[in-house]
Amino acid sequence: MPKPTSTRIEGKPRLLSAVPILFVRNVEKAAAFYEEQLAFQVDFLHGNPPFYASVSRDHSCLHLRFVHEPNFSGEPSRVT
């Protein structure tokens, strides 16, 4: 996937792309799902067994990261 170049609008930097990181329990199975069911391309699998991966389609890219369990508490924290 080609890397966008930096662009400025009215003197301010412009964000051209972002890559979300999705937390998954099985990186290899998640990458296979994106490839087989959603027509993404597997860019890389890192580790043995894989604990990090990248999949892409068109101009979109997702990273997949292994987690043992969700990193969320039962109660959302509130900022006051």
Contacts in CASP RR format, 6 or more apart in sequence:
PFRMAT RR
TARGET T0000
AUTHOR 0000-0000-0000
METHOD contacts of the structure
MODEL  1
MPKPTSTRIEGKPRLLSAVPILFVRNVEKAAAFYEEQLAFQVDFLHGNPP
FYASVSRDHSCLHLRFVHEPNFSGEPSRVT
1 43 0 8 1.000
1 56 0 8 1.000
1 59 0 8 1.000
1 61 0 8 1.000
4 16 0 8 1.000
4 17 0 8 1.000
5 16 0 8 1.000
6 13 0 8 1.000
6 14 0 8 1.000
6 16 0 8 1.000
7 13 0 8 1.000
7 14 0 8 1.000
7 16 0 8 1.000
8 14 0 8 1.000
17 59 0 8 1.000
17 61 0 8 1.000
19 54 0 8 1.000
19 61 0 8 1.000
19 62 0 8 1.000
19 63 0 8 1.000
20 62 0 8 1.000
20 63 0 8 1.000
21 62 0 8 1.000
21 63 0 8 1.000
21 64 0 8 1.000
21 65 0 8 1.000
22 30 0 8 1.000
22 62 0 8 1.000
22 63 0 8 1.000
22 64 0 8 1.000
22 65 0 8 1.000
23 65 0 8 1.000
23 66 0 8 1.000
23 67 0 8 1.000
23 70 0 8 1.000
23 71 0 8 1.000
24 30 0 8 1.000
24 64 0 8 1.000
24 65 0 8 1.000
24 66 0 8 1.000
24 67 0 8 1.000
25 66 0 8 1.000
25 67 0 8 1.000
25 68 0 8 1.000
26 66 0 8 1.000
27 45 0 8 1.000
27 49 0 8 1.000
27 50 0 8 1.000
27 51 0 8 1.000
27 52 0 8 1.000
27 53 0 8 1.000
27 64 0 8 1.000
27 65 0 8 1.000
27 66 0 8 1.000
28 45 0 8 1.000
28 49 0 8 1.000
28 50 0 8 1.000
28 53 0 8 1.000
30 53 0 8 1.000
30 64 0 8 1.000
31 42 0 8 1.000
31 45 0 8 1.000
31 50 0 8 1.000
31 53 0 8 1.000
31 55 0 8 1.000
31 64 0 8 1.000
32 42 0 8 1.000
34 40 0 8 1.000
34 42 0 8 1.000
34 55 0 8 1.000
34 57 0 8 1.000
34 62 0 8 1.000
34 64 0 8 1.000
35 41 0 8 1.000
35 42 0 8 1.000
35 55 0 8 1.000
38 57 0 8 1.000
39 57 0 8 1.000
40 55 0 8 1.000
40 56 0 8 1.000
40 57 0 8 1.000
40 62 0 8 1.000
41 55 0 8 1.000
41 56 0 8 1.000
41 57 0 8 1.000
42 53 0 8 1.000
42 54 0 8 1.000
42 55 0 8 1.000
43 53 0 8 1.000
43 54 0 8 1.000
43 55 0 8 1.000
43 56 0 8 1.000
43 61 0 8 1.000
44 53 0 8 1.000
44 54 0 8 1.000
45 52 0 8 1.000
45 53 0 8 1.000
46 52 0 8 1.000
46 53 0 8 1.000
50 66 0 8 1.000
51 65 0 8 1.000
51 66 0 8 1.000
52 63 0 8 1.000
52 64 0 8 1.000
52 65 0 8 1.000
52 66 0 8 1.000
53 63 0 8 1.000
53 64 0 8 1.000
54 61 0 8 1.000
54 62 0 8 1.000
54 63 0 8 1.000
54 64 0 8 1.000
55 61 0 8 1.000
55 62 0 8 1.000
55 64 0 8 1.000
56 62 0 8 1.000
END
